[in-house]
Amino acid sequence: MPSLNPSADQLKRFAEHMPAGEPIVMLNLLRFNADAVYPAGSGEQPCSGKEAYARYSRTALLKVRTAGGAVESMAQARVALIAPDQESWDEVLLVRYPSPQAFLTMLSDAEYQAAAIHRTAALADSRLIACTPRS
């Protein structure tokens, strides 16, 4: 079953278990749909999953920066050496935020939320793993 957006319980667990006020890094694993899957009646123009993610990224990157964060690394995934045979990813992102609260504040931003339709339409599956950097 694809994982595209965090549930309320997952967001609550994130808020409870991440160290407050400390930098975090979010590991994003992304698998794109060949064609974006927008809700019926959304009025969005047809495009590829990668293009829909680019639409999302135009707003998301601005909101990441506004939250004090930055994309640390973006890479095309090529070969999974240790993974189930059926598992594959198209892109990997590492995004640093100054704190878990900065990340949650970004998620609650109205412009970010409006752009998230493109992320959901773009992705066939994803993972978002909260990490704490080592010194």
C-alpha positions, 0 to 999 in steps of 0.5 A: 500500500502506498504511503503518500501523506502523514496521518494525524497519528504519525504527525503526533508521534513525530511531534512527541518523539523528535527532540524539540529545538534541535536540527533535524534532517528529513530523508525523502524517498520518492517514486513517481507516477508515470502520469500525475493522478489528480482528483477528479474536478481539480482543474489541473492540467495533465502532466507526468508525475515528475512534472507534478512534483516540480509544480509542488517543489516550486512552492515547497522549496520556498516554504522550506527556506522560509522555515529556515531549512535547506535541501542538503542533497537531491539525487536520482536513485539508481540501484537498491543494493539492499532492499526487497526486489520489488522496491525501487525509488526515483529520487532521494532528498535530504532536507534540513530543518532547524527544528521539528517545530519548523517542519510542522509549521511549514506543513500548516502553511496555507500556501504549502497545503495548497501546493501539496495536491501536486505532491500527492498527484505526483507520487506512486509511493514515498517514505519520509524519515525524520533523522537527527544529525550527528555532530 
